[in-house]
Amino acid sequence: MHRVMLIRVGGRKLHLLKMTGALVLAGAALGVIGTVAELFRIIKQFQLAQTNAALSTQVFGLLPEALSSDVVVGFFMIPSAWFMLWLALFIIGVMIYRSGSLVVPIEEDVEKD
């Protein structure tokens, strides 16, 4: 016999695994949204820096001539890595949430006399 772990929240019984998956999904979704916003902010800053050379030194601390393709890739690497991490956590959250047939390793065998 396998035991399903339930939690009572506000008078309702919730499946513990689905609740964990939903929380991971919510957190990862917020992380993905925040990282995408950060990427768009960096893109907007680069567009402004290309149009105004004086703004380039204020925003990035670099001269306009120093904004080569290597520097641009460097500015995008960290937010891109965070985006991939949050996306992986989002997929893991979906897998946890949708796993209705997953057997929790906590089980109890009942023997009848």
C-alpha positions in Angstrom: 0.0 0.0 0.0 1.3 3.4 -0.9 0.5 6.5 1.1 -0.2 9.8 -0.7 1.0 12.8 1.3 -1.7 15.4 1.7 -1.6 18.8 3.4 -4.6 20.6 4.7 -4.5 24.3 3.8 -7.6 26.5 4.5 -9.9 23.5 4.8 -8.7 21.9 1.5 -6.5 18.9 1.1 -3.6 19.5 -1.2 -1.3 17.0 -2.7 2.2 17.8 -1.4 4.0 17.0 -4.6 1.7 19.1 -6.8 2.0 22.0 -4.4 5.8 21.8 -4.5 5.7 21.8 -8.3 3.4 24.8 -8.4 5.7 26.8 -6.1 8.8 25.8 -8.2 6.8 26.8 -11.3 5.8 30.2 -9.9 9.3 31.0 -8.7 10.9 30.0 -12.0 8.3 31.9 -14.0 9.2 35.1 -12.0 12.9 34.4 -12.6 12.4 34.0 -16.3 10.4 37.2 -16.5 13.0 39.1 -14.5 15.9 37.8 -16.6 14.1 38.7 -19.9 13.4 42.2 -18.6 17.2 42.5 -17.7 18.1 41.4 -21.2 15.8 43.9 -22.8 17.2 46.6 -20.5 20.7 45.8 -21.7 19.6 45.9 -25.3 18.0 49.3 -24.8 21.2 50.6 -23.1 23.3 49.4 -26.1 20.9 51.1 -28.5 21.2 54.3 -26.6 25.0 54.0 -26.4 25.3 53.6 -30.1 23.3 56.8 -30.8 24.9 59.0 -28.1 28.7 58.6 -27.6 28.7 60.6 -24.3 26.0 58.4 -22.9 28.2 55.3 -23.6 30.8 56.3 -21.1 28.1 57.1 -18.5 26.2 53.8 -18.9 29.0 51.3 -19.4 32.1 53.2 -18.3 33.7 52.5 -21.7 34.6 54.7 -24.6 32.5 54.2 -27.7 35.5 52.7 -29.5 35.8 50.1 -26.8 32.4 48.6 -27.4 33.5 45.8 -29.6 31.6 42.6 -30.3 33.5 40.8 -27.5 32.4 43.4 -24.9 28.8 43.2 -26.1 28.9 39.3 -25.8 30.3 39.7 -22.3 27.4 41.9 -21.2 24.9 39.3 -22.5 26.6 36.2 -21.0 25.5 36.5 -17.4 21.8 37.3 -18.0 21.7 34.6 -20.7 23.1 32.0 -18.3 20.5 33.0 -15.6 17.8 32.7 -18.3 18.8 29.1 -19.1 18.9 28.3 -15.4 15.4 29.6 -14.7 14.1 27.9 -17.8 15.6 24.6 -16.6 14.0 25.1 -13.2 10.7 25.9 -14.9 10.8 22.6 -16.9 11.7 20.7 -13.7 8.7 22.4 -12.0 6.4 21.3 -14.8 7.7 17.8 -14.5 7.1 17.8 -10.7 3.6 19.3 -11.1 2.5 16.9 -13.8 3.8 13.7 -12.1 0.6 12.4 -10.7 1.8 8.8 -10.8 5.1 9.4 -9.0 5.5 7.2 -5.9 6.9 9.1 -3.0 9.8 7.2 -1.3 8.0 7.3 2.0 5.8 4.2 2.1 4.3 2.0 4.6 3.6 -1.7 4.3 0.7 -2.9 6.4 0.5 -6.6 7.3 -2.8 -8.1 8.3 -2.8 -10.8 11.0 
